[in-house]
């Protein structure tokens, strides 16, 4: 249970950062695995090929992006809670 909570906290911290909001505004929603890895790599100091990096990508990937005309909603898949809304 605590690892689920830690994962949820990590997703909230990552996706609520202004750097991720700016990345999504400039590049768009990552639609492929490589684009998602690029987004995570732009904000993380970990080596994404390492064990910790792979776990980070798996944790941060448990979200759903919903694009609307004026905004992007990011929702946590495990809890169903809205993480953030980014105006575009």
PDB file of N, CA, C and O in Angstrom:
ATOM      1  N   UNK A   1       0.821  -1.194   0.000  1.00  0.00           N
ATOM      2  CA  UNK A   1       0.000   0.000   0.000  1.00  0.00           C
ATOM      3  C   UNK A   1       0.862   1.253   0.000  1.00  0.00           C
ATOM      4  O   UNK A   1       0.542   2.232  -0.674  1.00  0.00           O
ATOM      5  N   UNK A   2       1.957   1.222   0.757  1.00  0.00           N
ATOM      6  CA  UNK A   2       2.802   2.407   0.821  1.00  0.00           C
ATOM      7  C   UNK A   2       3.513   2.646  -0.509  1.00  0.00           C
ATOM      8  O   UNK A   2       3.766   3.796  -0.868  1.00  0.00           O
ATOM      9  N   UNK A   3       3.843   1.578  -1.251  1.00  0.00           N
ATOM     10  CA  UNK A   3       4.491   1.770  -2.549  1.00  0.00           C
ATOM     11  C   UNK A   3       3.523   2.379  -3.553  1.00  0.00           C
ATOM     12  O   UNK A   3       3.929   3.166  -4.408  1.00  0.00           O
ATOM     13  N   UNK A   4       2.235   2.016  -3.456  1.00  0.00           N
ATOM     14  CA  UNK A   4       1.227   2.644  -4.314  1.00  0.00           C
ATOM     15  C   UNK A   4       1.106   4.128  -3.998  1.00  0.00           C
ATOM     16  O   UNK A   4       1.001   4.957  -4.903  1.00  0.00           O
ATOM     17  N   UNK A   5       1.121   4.458  -2.720  1.00  0.00           N
ATOM     18  CA  UNK A   5       1.041   5.851  -2.299  1.00  0.00           C
ATOM     19  C   UNK A   5       2.288   6.609  -2.742  1.00  0.00           C
ATOM     20  O   UNK A   5       2.195   7.754  -3.184  1.00  0.00           O
ATOM     21  N   UNK A   6       3.447   5.979  -2.625  1.00  0.00           N
ATOM     22  CA  UNK A   6       4.690   6.623  -3.060  1.00  0.00           C
ATOM     23  C   UNK A   6       4.673   6.852  -4.567  1.00  0.00           C
ATOM     24  O   UNK A   6       5.135   7.890  -5.040  1.00  0.00           O
ATOM     25  N   UNK A   7       4.145   5.892  -5.324  1.00  0.00           N
ATOM     26  CA  UNK A   7       4.026   6.052  -6.777  1.00  0.00           C
ATOM     27  C   UNK A   7       3.080   7.173  -7.143  1.00  0.00           C
ATOM     28  O   UNK A   7       3.359   7.962  -8.046  1.00  0.00           O
ATOM     29  N   UNK A   8       1.960   7.245  -6.441  1.00  0.00           N
ATOM     30  CA  UNK A   8       0.995   8.323  -6.691  1.00  0.00           C
ATOM     31  C   UNK A   8       1.620   9.683  -6.376  1.00  0.00           C
ATOM     32  O   UNK A   8       1.432  10.643  -7.123  1.00  0.00           O
ATOM     33  N   UNK A   9       2.359   9.762  -5.275  1.00  0.00           N
ATOM     34  CA  UNK A   9       3.030  11.014  -4.912  1.00  0.00           C
ATOM     35  C   UNK A   9       4.078  11.395  -5.958  1.00  0.00           C
ATOM     36  O   UNK A   9       4.218  12.570  -6.298  1.00  0.00           O
ATOM     37  N   UNK A  10       4.811  10.408  -6.466  1.00  0.00           N
ATOM     38  CA  UNK A  10       5.825  10.678  -7.489  1.00  0.00           C
ATOM     39  C   UNK A  10       5.184  11.198  -8.767  1.00  0.00           C
ATOM     40  O   UNK A  10       5.702  12.125  -9.391  1.00  0.00           O
ATOM     41  N   UNK A  11       4.051  10.601  -9.163  1.00  0.00           N
ATOM     42  CA  UNK A  11       3.348  11.067 -10.360  1.00  0.00           C
ATOM     43  C   UNK A  11       2.823  12.480 -10.170  1.00  0.00           C
ATOM     44  O   UNK A  11       2.934  13.310 -11.072  1.00  0.00           O
ATOM     45  N   UNK A  12       2.251  12.761  -9.006  1.00  0.00           N
ATOM     46  CA  UNK A  12       1.735  14.111  -8.749  1.00  0.00           C
ATOM     47  C   UNK A  12       2.856  15.143  -8.780  1.00  0.00           C
ATOM     48  O   UNK A  12       2.710  16.208  -9.379  1.00  0.00           O
ATOM     49  N   UNK A  13       3.973  14.826  -8.132  1.00  0.00           N
ATOM     50  CA  UNK A  13       5.098  15.763  -8.103  1.00  0.00           C
ATOM     51  C   UNK A  13       5.642  16.005  -9.516  1.00  0.00           C
ATOM     52  O   UNK A  13       5.936  17.144  -9.880  1.00  0.00           O
ATOM     53  N   UNK A  14       5.775  14.947 -10.302  1.00  0.00           N
ATOM     54  CA  UNK A  14       6.334  15.072 -11.647  1.00  0.00           C
ATOM     55  C   UNK A  14       5.409  15.866 -12.566  1.00  0.00           C
ATOM     56  O   UNK A  14       5.841  16.827 -13.202  1.00  0.00           O
ATOM     57  N   UNK A  15       4.143  15.467 -12.636  1.00  0.00           N
ATOM     58  CA  UNK A  15       3.230  16.084 -13.597  1.00  0.00           C
ATOM     59  C   UNK A  15       2.749  17.471 -13.177  1.00  0.00           C
ATOM     60  O   UNK A  15       2.272  18.232 -14.020  1.00  0.00           O
ATOM     61  N   UNK A  16       2.860  17.809 -11.920  1.00  0.00           N
ATOM     62  CA  UNK A  16       2.474  19.150 -11.479  1.00  0.00           C
ATOM     63  C   UNK A  16       3.620  20.162 -11.588  1.00  0.00           C
ATOM     64  O   UNK A  16       3.427  21.343 -11.300  1.00  0.00           O
ATOM     65  N   UNK A  17       4.792  19.718 -11.994  1.00  0.00           N
ATOM     66  CA  UNK A  17       5.917  20.646 -12.116  1.00  0.00           C
ATOM     67  C   UNK A  17       5.723  21.546 -13.338  1.00  0.00           C
ATOM     68  O   UNK A  17       5.132  21.143 -14.340  1.00  0.00           O
ATOM     69  N   UNK A  18       6.225  22.751 -13.229  1.00  0.00           N
ATOM     70  CA  UNK A  18       6.082  23.707 -14.329  1.00  0.00           C
ATOM     71  C   UNK A  18       6.897  23.264 -15.544  1.00  0.00           C
ATOM     72  O   UNK A  18       6.532  23.576 -16.678  1.00  0.00           O
ATOM     73  N   UNK A  19       7.994  22.543 -15.321  1.00  0.00           N
ATOM     74  CA  UNK A  19       8.819  22.080 -16.438  1.00  0.00           C
ATOM     75  C   UNK A  19       8.048  21.087 -17.310  1.00  0.00           C
ATOM     76  O   UNK A  19       8.152  21.138 -18.535  1.00  0.00           O
ATOM     77  N   UNK A  20       7.280  20.189 -16.701  1.00  0.00           N
ATOM     78  CA  UNK A  20       6.485  19.224 -17.474  1.00  0.00           C
ATOM     79  C   UNK A  20       5.361  19.950 -18.205  1.00  0.00           C
ATOM     80  O   UNK A  20       5.064  19.627 -19.355  1.00  0.00           O
ATOM     81  N   UNK A  21       4.737  20.919 -17.556  1.00  0.00           N
ATOM     82  CA  UNK A  21       3.688  21.704 -18.215  1.00  0.00           C
ATOM     83  C   UNK A  21       4.253  22.421 -19.441  1.00  0.00           C
ATOM     84  O   UNK A  21       3.629  22.427 -20.502  1.00  0.00           O
ATOM     85  N   UNK A  22       5.421  23.019 -19.296  1.00  0.00           N
ATOM     86  CA  UNK A  22       6.051  23.695 -20.431  1.00  0.00           C
ATOM     87  C   UNK A  22       6.412  22.708 -21.532  1.00  0.00           C
ATOM     88  O   UNK A  22       6.252  23.016 -22.713  1.00  0.00           O
ATOM     89  N   UNK A  23       6.898  21.523 -21.159  1.00  0.00           N
ATOM     90  CA  UNK A  23       7.252  20.501 -22.141  1.00  0.00           C
ATOM     91  C   UNK A  23       6.010  20.087 -22.936  1.00  0.00           C
ATOM     92  O   UNK A  23       6.063  19.991 -24.162  1.00  0.00           O
ATOM     93  N   UNK A  24       4.902  19.843 -22.250  1.00  0.00           N
ATOM     94  CA  UNK A  24       3.672  19.415 -22.930  1.00  0.00           C
ATOM     95  C   UNK A  24       3.126  20.537 -23.803  1.00  0.00           C
ATOM     96  O   UNK A  24       2.601  20.266 -24.883  1.00  0.00           O
ATOM     97  N   UNK A  25       3.232  21.772 -23.371  1.00  0.00           N
ATOM     98  CA  UNK A  25       2.778  22.900 -24.194  1.00  0.00           C
ATOM     99  C   UNK A  25       3.606  23.030 -25.465  1.00  0.00           C
ATOM    100  O   UNK A  25       3.067  23.326 -26.531  1.00  0.00           O
ATOM    101  N   UNK A  26       4.920  22.809 -25.357  1.00  0.00           N
ATOM    102  CA  UNK A  26       5.799  22.980 -26.514  1.00  0.00           C
ATOM    103  C   UNK A  26       5.809  21.769 -27.436  1.00  0.00           C
ATOM    104  O   UNK A  26       5.720  21.925 -28.654  1.00  0.00           O
ATOM    105  N   UNK A  27       5.916  20.572 -26.881  1.00  0.00           N
ATOM    106  CA  UNK A  27       6.080  19.357 -27.681  1.00  0.00           C
ATOM    107  C   UNK A  27       4.751  18.637 -27.903  1.00  0.00           C
ATOM    108  O   UNK A  27       4.540  18.032 -28.954  1.00  0.00           O
ATOM    109  N   UNK A  28       3.868  18.701 -26.931  1.00  0.00           N
ATOM    110  CA  UNK A  28       2.592  18.000 -27.008  1.00  0.00           C
ATOM    111  C   UNK A  28       2.586  16.768 -26.126  1.00  0.00           C
ATOM    112  O   UNK A  28       3.564  16.472 -25.441  1.00  0.00           O
ATOM    113  N   UNK A  29       1.481  16.062 -26.153  1.00  0.00           N
ATOM    114  CA  UNK A  29       1.330  14.847 -25.360  1.00  0.00           C
ATOM    115  C   UNK A  29       2.200  13.750 -25.971  1.00  0.00           C
ATOM    116  O   UNK A  29       2.161  13.549 -27.184  1.00  0.00           O
ATOM    117  N   UNK A  30       2.978  13.040 -25.165  1.00  0.00           N
ATOM    118  CA  UNK A  30       3.788  11.946 -25.725  1.00  0.00           C
ATOM    119  C   UNK A  30       2.883  10.805 -26.185  1.00  0.00           C
ATOM    120  O   UNK A  30       2.118  10.252 -25.395  1.00  0.00           O
ATOM    121  N   UNK A  31       2.977  10.462 -27.462  1.00  0.00           N
ATOM    122  CA  UNK A  31       2.111   9.426 -28.019  1.00  0.00           C
ATOM    123  C   UNK A  31       2.822   8.097 -28.210  1.00  0.00           C
ATOM    124  O   UNK A  31       2.179   7.067 -28.413  1.00  0.00           O
ATOM    125  N   UNK A  32       4.140   8.117 -28.145  1.00  0.00           N
ATOM    126  CA  UNK A  32       4.925   6.903 -28.314  1.00  0.00           C
ATOM    127  C   UNK A  32       5.851   6.743 -27.118  1.00  0.00           C
ATOM    128  O   UNK A  32       6.110   7.695 -26.382  1.00  0.00           O
ATOM    129  N   UNK A  33       6.341   5.532 -26.939  1.00  0.00           N
ATOM    130  CA  UNK A  33       7.216   5.243 -25.803  1.00  0.00           C
ATOM    131  C   UNK A  33       8.476   6.104 -25.836  1.00  0.00           C
ATOM    132  O   UNK A  33       8.916   6.596 -24.797  1.00  0.00           O
ATOM    133  N   UNK A  34       9.055   6.289 -27.008  1.00  0.00           N
ATOM    134  CA  UNK A  34      10.256   7.107 -27.126  1.00  0.00           C
ATOM    135  C   UNK A  34      10.008   8.553 -26.738  1.00  0.00           C
ATOM    136  O   UNK A  34      10.852   9.176 -26.093  1.00  0.00           O
ATOM    137  N   UNK A  35       8.859   9.093 -27.123  1.00  0.00           N
ATOM    138  CA  UNK A  35       8.517  10.466 -26.751  1.00  0.00           C
ATOM    139  C   UNK A  35       8.313  10.579 -25.244  1.00  0.00           C
ATOM    140  O   UNK A  35       8.706  11.573 -24.633  1.00  0.00           O
ATOM    141  N   UNK A  36       7.701   9.566 -24.649  1.00  0.00           N
ATOM    142  CA  UNK A  36       7.496   9.568 -23.203  1.00  0.00           C
ATOM    143  C   UNK A  36       8.839   9.506 -22.479  1.00  0.00           C
ATOM    144  O   UNK A  36       9.053  10.219 -21.499  1.00  0.00           O
ATOM    145  N   UNK A  37       9.746   8.649 -22.964  1.00  0.00           N
ATOM    146  CA  UNK A  37      11.084   8.549 -22.362  1.00  0.00           C
ATOM    147  C   UNK A  37      11.822   9.878 -22.470  1.00  0.00           C
ATOM    148  O   UNK A  37      12.531  10.272 -21.544  1.00  0.00           O
ATOM    149  N   UNK A  38      11.659  10.569 -23.599  1.00  0.00           N
ATOM    150  CA  UNK A  38      12.292  11.878 -23.771  1.00  0.00           C
ATOM    151  C   UNK A  38      11.759  12.880 -22.761  1.00  0.00           C
ATOM    152  O   UNK A  38      12.518  13.676 -22.207  1.00  0.00           O
ATOM    153  N   UNK A  39      10.442  12.841 -22.519  1.00  0.00           N
ATOM    154  CA  UNK A  39       9.848  13.758 -21.544  1.00  0.00           C
ATOM    155  C   UNK A  39      10.391  13.469 -20.147  1.00  0.00           C
ATOM    156  O   UNK A  39      10.740  14.396 -19.416  1.00  0.00           O
ATOM    157  N   UNK A  40      10.464  12.197 -19.770  1.00  0.00           N
ATOM    158  CA  UNK A  40      10.981  11.827 -18.448  1.00  0.00           C
ATOM    159  C   UNK A  40      12.466  12.175 -18.352  1.00  0.00           C
ATOM    160  O   UNK A  40      12.920  12.675 -17.323  1.00  0.00           O
ATOM    161  N   UNK A  41      13.212  11.916 -19.405  1.00  0.00           N
ATOM    162  CA  UNK A  41      14.651  12.204 -19.394  1.00  0.00           C
ATOM    163  C   UNK A  41      14.921  13.700 -19.267  1.00  0.00           C
ATOM    164  O   UNK A  41      15.929  14.095 -18.681  1.00  0.00           O
ATOM    165  N   UNK A  42      14.043  14.531 -19.803  1.00  0.00           N
ATOM    166  CA  UNK A  42      14.255  15.975 -19.718  1.00  0.00           C
ATOM    167  C   UNK A  42      14.107  16.489 -18.289  1.00  0.00           C
ATOM    168  O   UNK A  42      14.588  17.576 -17.970  1.00  0.00           O
ATOM    169  N   UNK A  43      13.447  15.717 -17.427  1.00  0.00           N
ATOM    170  CA  UNK A  43      13.200  16.164 -16.055  1.00  0.00           C
ATOM    171  C   UNK A  43      13.897  15.318 -14.999  1.00  0.00           C
ATOM    172  O   UNK A  43      13.879  15.677 -13.822  1.00  0.00           O
ATOM    173  N   UNK A  44      14.504  14.212 -15.388  1.00  0.00           N
ATOM    174  CA  UNK A  44      15.102  13.292 -14.416  1.00  0.00           C
ATOM    175  C   UNK A  44      16.613  13.234 -14.588  1.00  0.00           C
ATOM    176  O   UNK A  44      17.134  13.343 -15.698  1.00  0.00           O
ATOM    177  N   UNK A  45      17.299  13.062 -13.475  1.00  0.00           N
ATOM    178  CA  UNK A  45      18.746  12.917 -13.507  1.00  0.00           C
ATOM    179  C   UNK A  45      19.167  11.443 -13.542  1.00  0.00           C
ATOM    180  O   UNK A  45      20.353  11.136 -13.664  1.00  0.00           O
ATOM    181  N   UNK A  46      18.198  10.541 -13.436  1.00  0.00           N
ATOM    182  CA  UNK A  46      18.505   9.105 -13.441  1.00  0.00           C
ATOM    183  C   UNK A  46      18.826   8.629 -14.850  1.00  0.00           C
ATOM    184  O   UNK A  46      18.342   9.189 -15.834  1.00  0.00           O
ATOM    185  N   UNK A  47      19.643   7.595 -14.932  1.00  0.00           N
ATOM    186  CA  UNK A  47      19.877   6.903 -16.189  1.00  0.00           C
ATOM    187  C   UNK A  47      18.648   6.032 -16.448  1.00  0.00           C
ATOM    188  O   UNK A  47      18.350   5.131 -15.664  1.00  0.00           O
ATOM    189  N   UNK A  48      17.937   6.296 -17.543  1.00  0.00           N
ATOM    190  CA  UNK A  48      16.685   5.586 -17.789  1.00  0.00           C
ATOM    191  C   UNK A  48      16.883   4.124 -18.153  1.00  0.00           C
ATOM    192  O   UNK A  48      15.917   3.362 -18.170  1.00  0.00           O
ATOM    193  N   UNK A  49      18.101   3.720 -18.441  1.00  0.00           N
ATOM    194  CA  UNK A  49      18.390   2.316 -18.705  1.00  0.00           C
ATOM    195  C   UNK A  49      18.673   1.523 -17.449  1.00  0.00           C
ATOM    196  O   UNK A  49      18.703   0.293 -17.480  1.00  0.00           O
ATOM    197  N   UNK A  50      18.880   2.224 -16.335  1.00  0.00           N
ATOM    198  CA  UNK A  50      19.166   1.534 -15.078  1.00  0.00           C
ATOM    199  C   UNK A  50      17.888   0.958 -14.482  1.00  0.00           C
ATOM    200  O   UNK A  50      16.786   1.246 -14.950  1.00  0.00           O
ATOM    201  N   UNK A  51      18.048   0.149 -13.454  1.00  0.00           N
ATOM    202  CA  UNK A  51      16.901  -0.461 -12.780  1.00  0.00           C
ATOM    203  C   UNK A  51      15.977   0.606 -12.203  1.00  0.00           C
ATOM    204  O   UNK A  51      14.756   0.501 -12.322  1.00  0.00           O
ATOM    205  N   UNK A  52      16.558   1.643 -11.574  1.00  0.00           N
ATOM    206  CA  UNK A  52      15.753   2.730 -10.994  1.00  0.00           C
ATOM    207  C   UNK A  52      15.052   3.536 -12.083  1.00  0.00           C
ATOM    208  O   UNK A  52      13.908   3.958 -11.914  1.00  0.00           O
ATOM    209  N   UNK A  53      15.749   3.748 -13.209  1.00  0.00           N
ATOM    210  CA  UNK A  53      15.161   4.499 -14.313  1.00  0.00           C
ATOM    211  C   UNK A  53      13.978   3.776 -14.936  1.00  0.00           C
ATOM    212  O   UNK A  53      12.969   4.396 -15.274  1.00  0.00           O
ATOM    213  N   UNK A  54      14.105   2.468 -15.086  1.00  0.00           N
ATOM    214  CA  UNK A  54      13.005   1.667 -15.635  1.00  0.00           C
ATOM    215  C   UNK A  54      11.805   1.691 -14.694  1.00  0.00           C
ATOM    216  O   UNK A  54      10.662   1.787 -15.140  1.00  0.00           O
ATOM    217  N   UNK A  55      12.065   1.603 -13.396  1.00  0.00           N
ATOM    218  CA  UNK A  55      10.978   1.672 -12.410  1.00  0.00           C
ATOM    219  C   UNK A  55      10.317   3.050 -12.443  1.00  0.00           C
ATOM    220  O   UNK A  55       9.099   3.156 -12.301  1.00  0.00           O
ATOM    221  N   UNK A  56      11.110   4.101 -12.627  1.00  0.00           N
ATOM    222  CA  UNK A  56      10.562   5.453 -12.702  1.00  0.00           C
ATOM    223  C   UNK A  56       9.657   5.604 -13.921  1.00  0.00           C
ATOM    224  O   UNK A  56       8.571   6.174 -13.820  1.00  0.00           O
ATOM    225  N   UNK A  57      10.092   5.105 -15.058  1.00  0.00           N
ATOM    226  CA  UNK A  57       9.275   5.185 -16.273  1.00  0.00           C
ATOM    227  C   UNK A  57       7.980   4.407 -16.094  1.00  0.00           C
ATOM    228  O   UNK A  57       6.915   4.871 -16.503  1.00  0.00           O
ATOM    229  N   UNK A  58       8.060   3.239 -15.492  1.00  0.00           N
ATOM    230  CA  UNK A  58       6.864   2.431 -15.249  1.00  0.00           C
ATOM    231  C   UNK A  58       5.903   3.170 -14.319  1.00  0.00           C
ATOM    232  O   UNK A  58       4.693   3.175 -14.549  1.00  0.00           O
ATOM    233  N   UNK A  59       6.440   3.793 -13.271  1.00  0.00           N
ATOM    234  CA  UNK A  59       5.605   4.513 -12.311  1.00  0.00           C
ATOM    235  C   UNK A  59       4.961   5.740 -12.948  1.00  0.00           C
ATOM    236  O   UNK A  59       3.761   5.966 -12.793  1.00  0.00           O
ATOM    237  N   UNK A  60       5.752   6.526 -13.659  1.00  0.00           N
ATOM    238  CA  UNK A  60       5.228   7.751 -14.256  1.00  0.00           C
ATOM    239  C   UNK A  60       4.296   7.483 -15.433  1.00  0.00           C
ATOM    240  O   UNK A  60       3.511   8.352 -15.812  1.00  0.00           O
ATOM    241  N   UNK A  61       4.375   6.302 -16.005  1.00  0.00           N
ATOM    242  CA  UNK A  61       3.527   5.954 -17.138  1.00  0.00           C
ATOM    243  C   UNK A  61       2.113   5.548 -16.771  1.00  0.00           C
ATOM    244  O   UNK A  61       1.288   5.333 -17.660  1.00  0.00           O
ATOM    245  N   UNK A  62       1.815   5.440 -15.504  1.00  0.00           N
ATOM    246  CA  UNK A  62       0.479   5.003 -15.076  1.00  0.00           C
ATOM    247  C   UNK A  62      -0.481   6.178 -15.009  1.00  0.00           C
ATOM    248  O   UNK A  62      -1.118   6.420 -13.984  1.00  0.00           O
ATOM    249  N   UNK A  63      -0.576   6.909 -16.123  1.00  0.00           N
ATOM    250  CA  UNK A  63      -1.476   8.055 -16.216  1.00  0.00           C
ATOM    251  C   UNK A  63      -2.214   8.011 -17.540  1.00  0.00           C
ATOM    252  O   UNK A  63      -1.819   7.299 -18.463  1.00  0.00           O
ATOM    253  N   UNK A  64      -3.281   8.775 -17.623  1.00  0.00           N
ATOM    254  CA  UNK A  64      -4.031   8.928 -18.859  1.00  0.00           C
ATOM    255  C   UNK A  64      -4.042  10.402 -19.218  1.00  0.00           C
ATOM    256  O   UNK A  64      -4.387  11.252 -18.396  1.00  0.00           O
ATOM    257  N   UNK A  65      -3.660  10.698 -20.455  1.00  0.00           N
ATOM    258  CA  UNK A  65      -3.716  12.058 -20.973  1.00  0.00           C
ATOM    259  C   UNK A  65      -5.019  12.212 -21.752  1.00  0.00           C
ATOM    260  O   UNK A  65      -5.326  11.386 -22.611  1.00  0.00           O
ATOM    261  N   UNK A  66      -5.781  13.251 -21.464  1.00  0.00           N
ATOM    262  CA  UNK A  66      -7.006  13.533 -22.202  1.00  0.00           C
ATOM    263  C   UNK A  66      -6.883  14.946 -22.763  1.00  0.00           C
ATOM    264  O   UNK A  66      -6.824  15.921 -22.013  1.00  0.00           O
ATOM    265  N   UNK A  67      -6.846  15.045 -24.103  1.00  0.00           N
ATOM    266  CA  UNK A  67      -6.665  16.339 -24.747  1.00  0.00           C
ATOM    267  C   UNK A  67      -8.022  16.921 -25.093  1.00  0.00           C
ATOM    268  O   UNK A  67      -8.860  16.262 -25.709  1.00  0.00           O
ATOM    269  N   UNK A  68      -8.223  18.156 -24.689  1.00  0.00           N
ATOM    270  CA  UNK A  68      -9.422  18.920 -24.997  1.00  0.00           C
ATOM    271  C   UNK A  68      -8.974  20.161 -25.762  1.00  0.00           C
ATOM    272  O   UNK A  68      -7.778  20.454 -25.790  1.00  0.00           O
ATOM    273  N   UNK A  69      -9.885  20.895 -26.379  1.00  0.00           N
ATOM    274  CA  UNK A  69      -9.463  22.058 -27.182  1.00  0.00           C
ATOM    275  C   UNK A  69      -8.623  23.093 -26.424  1.00  0.00           C
ATOM    276  O   UNK A  69      -7.702  23.664 -27.008  1.00  0.00           O
ATOM    277  N   UNK A  70      -8.909  23.347 -25.160  1.00  0.00           N
ATOM    278  CA  UNK A  70      -8.162  24.367 -24.427  1.00  0.00           C
ATOM    279  C   UNK A  70      -7.259  23.809 -23.332  1.00  0.00           C
ATOM    280  O   UNK A  70      -6.533  24.573 -22.696  1.00  0.00           O
ATOM    281  N   UNK A  71      -7.284  22.506 -23.096  1.00  0.00           N
ATOM    282  CA  UNK A  71      -6.525  21.970 -21.973  1.00  0.00           C
ATOM    283  C   UNK A  71      -6.181  20.502 -22.171  1.00  0.00           C
ATOM    284  O   UNK A  71      -6.745  19.812 -23.019  1.00  0.00           O
ATOM    285  N   UNK A  72      -5.232  20.051 -21.355  1.00  0.00           N
ATOM    286  CA  UNK A  72      -4.862  18.637 -21.278  1.00  0.00           C
ATOM    287  C   UNK A  72      -5.073  18.211 -19.833  1.00  0.00           C
ATOM    288  O   UNK A  72      -4.516  18.812 -18.915  1.00  0.00           O
ATOM    289  N   UNK A  73      -5.876  17.174 -19.633  1.00  0.00           N
ATOM    290  CA  UNK A  73      -6.093  16.627 -18.298  1.00  0.00           C
ATOM    291  C   UNK A  73      -5.206  15.397 -18.127  1.00  0.00           C
ATOM    292  O   UNK A  73      -5.106  14.560 -19.024  1.00  0.00           O
ATOM    293  N   UNK A  74      -4.567  15.300 -16.968  1.00  0.00           N
ATOM    294  CA  UNK A  74      -3.737  14.137 -16.661  1.00  0.00           C
ATOM    295  C   UNK A  74      -4.355  13.456 -15.443  1.00  0.00           C
ATOM    296  O   UNK A  74      -4.481  14.063 -14.380  1.00  0.00           O
ATOM    297  N   UNK A  75      -4.741  12.179 -15.608  1.00  0.00           N
ATOM    298  CA  UNK A  75      -5.428  11.424 -14.570  1.00  0.00           C
ATOM    299  C   UNK A  75      -4.600  10.208 -14.173  1.00  0.00           C
ATOM    300  O   UNK A  75      -4.026   9.535 -15.029  1.00  0.00           O
ATOM    301  N   UNK A  76      -4.540   9.931 -12.886  1.00  0.00           N
ATOM    302  CA  UNK A  76      -3.844   8.763 -12.353  1.00  0.00           C
ATOM    303  C   UNK A  76      -4.690   7.524 -12.648  1.00  0.00           C
ATOM    304  O   UNK A  76      -5.871   7.489 -12.303  1.00  0.00           O
ATOM    305  N   UNK A  77      -4.102   6.515 -13.279  1.00  0.00           N
ATOM    306  CA  UNK A  77      -4.854   5.302 -13.625  1.00  0.00           C
ATOM    307  C   UNK A  77      -5.194   4.439 -12.419  1.00  0.00           C
ATOM    308  O   UNK A  77      -6.249   3.806 -12.390  1.00  0.00           O
ATOM    309  N   UNK A  78      -4.318   4.407 -11.427  1.00  0.00           N
ATOM    310  CA  UNK A  78      -4.561   3.526 -10.281  1.00  0.00           C
ATOM    311  C   UNK A  78      -5.621   4.088  -9.344  1.00  0.00           C
ATOM    312  O   UNK A  78      -6.494   3.348  -8.891  1.00  0.00           O
ATOM    313  N   UNK A  79      -5.561   5.372  -9.046  1.00  0.00           N
ATOM    314  CA  UNK A  79      -6.506   5.951  -8.094  1.00  0.00           C
ATOM    315  C   UNK A  79      -7.713   6.594  -8.788  1.00  0.00           C
ATOM    316  O   UNK A  79      -8.752   6.792  -8.158  1.00  0.00           O
ATOM    317  N   UNK A  80      -7.585   6.916 -10.066  1.00  0.00           N
ATOM    318  CA  UNK A  80      -8.658   7.580 -10.775  1.00  0.00           C
ATOM    319  C   UNK A  80      -8.754   9.074 -10.483  1.00  0.00           C
ATOM    320  O   UNK A  80      -9.680   9.741 -10.945  1.00  0.00           O
ATOM    321  N   UNK A  81      -7.817   9.589  -9.733  1.00  0.00           N
ATOM    322  CA  UNK A  81      -7.829  11.008  -9.369  1.00  0.00           C
ATOM    323  C   UNK A  81      -7.196  11.849 -10.467  1.00  0.00           C
ATOM    324  O   UNK A  81      -6.261  11.419 -11.143  1.00  0.00           O
ATOM    325  N   UNK A  82      -7.728  13.064 -10.630  1.00  0.00           N
ATOM    326  CA  UNK A  82      -7.140  14.022 -11.554  1.00  0.00           C
ATOM    327  C   UNK A  82      -5.842  14.538 -10.941  1.00  0.00           C
ATOM    328  O   UNK A  82      -5.842  15.031  -9.813  1.00  0.00           O
ATOM    329  N   UNK A  83      -4.750  14.429 -11.669  1.00  0.00           N
ATOM    330  CA  UNK A  83      -3.463  14.935 -11.171  1.00  0.00           C
ATOM    331  C   UNK A  83      -3.358  16.426 -11.439  1.00  0.00           C
ATOM    332  O   UNK A  83      -3.084  17.215 -10.535  1.00  0.00           O
ATOM    333  N   UNK A  84      -3.581  16.804 -12.704  1.00  0.00           N
ATOM    334  CA  UNK A  84      -3.476  18.216 -13.044  1.00  0.00           C
ATOM    335  C   UNK A  84      -4.178  18.496 -14.360  1.00  0.00           C
ATOM    336  O   UNK A  84      -4.490  17.584 -15.125  1.00  0.00           O
ATOM    337  N   UNK A  85      -4.418  19.766 -14.605  1.00  0.00           N
ATOM    338  CA  UNK A  85      -4.942  20.256 -15.872  1.00  0.00           C
ATOM    339  C   UNK A  85      -3.960  21.301 -16.380  1.00  0.00           C
ATOM    340  O   UNK A  85      -3.570  22.212 -15.649  1.00  0.00           O
ATOM    341  N   UNK A  86      -3.565  21.159 -17.643  1.00  0.00           N
ATOM    342  CA  UNK A  86      -2.617  22.089 -18.243  1.00  0.00           C
ATOM    343  C   UNK A  86      -3.329  22.848 -19.346  1.00  0.00           C
ATOM    344  O   UNK A  86      -3.814  22.244 -20.303  1.00  0.00           O
ATOM    345  N   UNK A  87      -3.394  24.158 -19.225  1.00  0.00           N
ATOM    346  CA  UNK A  87      -4.000  24.991 -20.278  1.00  0.00           C
ATOM    347  C   UNK A  87      -3.049  25.079 -21.459  1.00  0.00           C
ATOM    348  O   UNK A  87      -1.851  25.314 -21.297  1.00  0.00           O
ATOM    349  N   UNK A  88      -3.600  24.887 -22.644  1.00  0.00           N
ATOM    350  CA  UNK A  88      -2.739  24.967 -23.849  1.00  0.00           C
ATOM    351  C   UNK A  88      -3.183  26.096 -24.748  1.00  0.00           C
ATOM    352  O   UNK A  88      -2.585  26.317 -25.801  1.00  0.00           O
TER     353      UNK A  88
END
